[in-house]
Structures are given as structure tokens and as C-alpha cells.
Amino acid sequence: MPSPGDNGMSGGHRFFSAFPFSQITFHPDAAYTFSATGSDVFPAVLSVLHTPQNLLTISNLSDGQDVSIDDGLEIRWTGATPRSKILVAVTIGHRFDFRNGARGDKTDLQNSVRLNFENFPIIIKTYKQNIGSVTLSKAELSDMLKDVDSKTLALNVSAIDFEKEQISEKMIGKMIRMHDRIFVTIQ
């Protein structure tokens, strides 16, 4: 894996599909340099992405926490940058365990969570800048929960920093996406 300031993988057109982005270690205030050799259609690329001072983290709730929605549900987070675009998504989850494991290997998956795709209520909020918190009303959450038998919610917060860069008369988009997710149980 490249370290901050090191070159990433090269590979022409296959650069983005071959690069294991999810395996990059987060380093605060770091510069990651990526390069691609280019092709007859697109020039070689040498581009730098700068990480924020702090990784995005949901800060006021913990995974597995029991919560009340009598006064709504506040989700607070820290990290990302003030200019980060924010997406908050709340979905219904079901806790379950496979009797024989996901692959028939008897793996203990009691704490696994999957979405209920038969009835998929979701709350999505987007913000043009990093506001640090959002409060979902009791009415929003009650409406979401009214037709499902689950009281487990998946709380997802994503931050996206996007910028364009011109390289040899071509525009490229550079994006850093951070995400945190926890599951809470409504009491």
C-alpha cells in the first residue's frame, strides 16, 4: 500500500478498477500521491489527494446502543472537513444468525445485520457542508418503523470531498469519501 507522499499503482485504463482503495490506511493531514501511465486517449496522471485532520466518526452513539426516540434521535459526528458534503442515511436492519453460516461453514454470525429488502424504509438527508449533527424527529422515525417488525436501525454518515483538476487539457475528478456506521436498537 502506498504511504502518504508515495506513488500509487499505475495501470492505464485499469488503474481505478485494480487499485484497492478500501485498503488505504487513513493518515491525518497527509498527501497521497497517485499516478497512472495514461493511454492514447488519456494523458498520464500524477495527482495528489489531501486528507482531513480527522477521520469521520459518529461521536454521540455507540454500536449496539439502546436508544429512545421520544425526543427524536440526534446523530453527531466529528472529523472530515468543514466543506465536506454530508450524507446521513438511516435504514432498517434485522439481527439474525445463519444456522449453517453464510457459506455453509457453520460460522457464528449472530451479530450480523442485513437489510430487510421486502420493505425498505429509509431516511436520507444531504447537506452541502459539514454541519456536525442532525436530529431526526420522533415522527420521522415512527413513520419509518410503523410497518416493520424490526427495532434495529443502521445509522450511516458519509462525508465526501470532491475537487476537479486539469491535467493536459483534460479534467479529472478527485474524491475522498469517509464513512462511519453503527447500529442502534429503539426501545
GIJO-V594475 format. One record per residue. N is the residue number from 1. PSI is psi in whole degrees, 0 to 359 (999 if undefined). BURIAL is + if it has 24 or more other C-alpha atoms within 12 Angstrom, else -. Layout:
((N & PSI & BURIAL) (N & PSI & BURIAL))
This chain:
((1 & 141 & -) (2 & 144 & -) (3 & 164 & -) (4 & 131 & -) (5 & 345 & -) (6 & 160 & -) (7 & 146 & -) (8 & 199 & +) (9 & 149 & +) (10 & 164 & +) (11 & 20 & -) (12 & 230 & -) (13 & 335 & -) (14 & 1 & -) (15 & 305 & -) (16 & 327 & -) (17 & 338 & -) (18 & 342 & -) (19 & 128 & -) (20 & 73 & -) (21 & 322 & -) (22 & 349 & -) (23 & 6 & -) (24 & 128 & -) (25 & 136 & -) (26 & 130 & +) (27 & 125 & -) (28 & 146 & -) (29 & 45 & -) (30 & 159 & -) (31 & 120 & -) (32 & 128 & +) (33 & 130 & +) (34 & 143 & +) (35 & 151 & +) (36 & 146 & +) (37 & 337 & -) (38 & 183 & -) (39 & 188 & -) (40 & 348 & -) (41 & 326 & -) (42 & 138 & -) (43 & 164 & -) (44 & 149 & +) (45 & 134 & +) (46 & 111 & +) (47 & 150 & +) (48 & 134 & +) (49 & 136 & +) (50 & 130 & +) (51 & 156 & +) (52 & 174 & +) (53 & 330 & -) (54 & 143 & -) (55 & 146 & +) (56 & 129 & +) (57 & 130 & +) (58 & 125 & +) (59 & 342 & -) (60 & 356 & -) (61 & 155 & +) (62 & 156 & -) (63 & 130 & -) (64 & 0 & -) (65 & 142 & -) (66 & 134 & -) (67 & 155 & +) (68 & 145 & -) (69 & 14 & +) (70 & 325 & -) (71 & 24 & -) (72 & 187 & -) (73 & 115 & +) (74 & 133 & +) (75 & 118 & +) (76 & 147 & +) (77 & 159 & +) (78 & 165 & +) (79 & 188 & +) (80 & 204 & +) (81 & 162 & +) (82 & 330 & -) (83 & 358 & -) (84 & 138 & +) (85 & 139 & +) (86 & 138 & +) (87 & 125 & +) (88 & 125 & +) (89 & 130 & +) (90 & 123 & +) (91 & 163 & +) (92 & 139 & +) (93 & 156 & +) (94 & 130 & +) (95 & 137 & +) (96 & 168 & -) (97 & 142 & -) (98 & 134 & -) (99 & 327 & -) (100 & 13 & -) (101 & 161 & -) (102 & 328 & -) (103 & 20 & -) (104 & 17 & -) (105 & 17 & -) (106 & 23 & -) (107 & 136 & -) (108 & 110 & -) (109 & 36 & -) (110 & 327 & -) (111 & 6 & -) (112 & 153 & -) (113 & 136 & +) (114 & 158 & +) (115 & 151 & -) (116 & 98 & +) (117 & 345 & -) (118 & 325 & -) (119 & 101 & -) (120 & 69 & -) (121 & 145 & +) (122 & 146 & +) (123 & 127 & +) (124 & 131 & -) (125 & 137 & +) (126 & 148 & -) (127 & 140 & -) (128 & 350 & -) (129 & 166 & -) (130 & 103 & +) (131 & 349 & +) (132 & 343 & +) (133 & 160 & +) (134 & 144 & +) (135 & 122 & +) (136 & 134 & +) (137 & 158 & -) (138 & 321 & -) (139 & 316 & -) (140 & 313 & -) (141 & 319 & +) (142 & 319 & +) (143 & 320 & -) (144 & 323 & +) (145 & 351 & +) (146 & 329 & -) (147 & 18 & -) (148 & 157 & +) (149 & 4 & -) (150 & 146 & +) (151 & 12 & +) (152 & 129 & +) (153 & 138 & +) (154 & 119 & +) (155 & 117 & +) (156 & 130 & +) (157 & 126 & +) (158 & 144 & +) (159 & 135 & +) (160 & 127 & +) (161 & 125 & +) (162 & 137 & -) (163 & 155 & -) (164 & 150 & -) (165 & 136 & -) (166 & 127 & -) (167 & 116 & -) (168 & 52 & -) (169 & 12 & -) (170 & 142 & -) (171 & 132 & -) (172 & 152 & -) (173 & 136 & -) (174 & 133 & +) (175 & 138 & -) (176 & 126 & +) (177 & 129 & +) (178 & 152 & +) (179 & 143 & +) (180 & 145 & +) (181 & 137 & +) (182 & 164 & +) (183 & 135 & +) (184 & 158 & +) (185 & 127 & +) (186 & 130 & +) (187 & 999 & -))
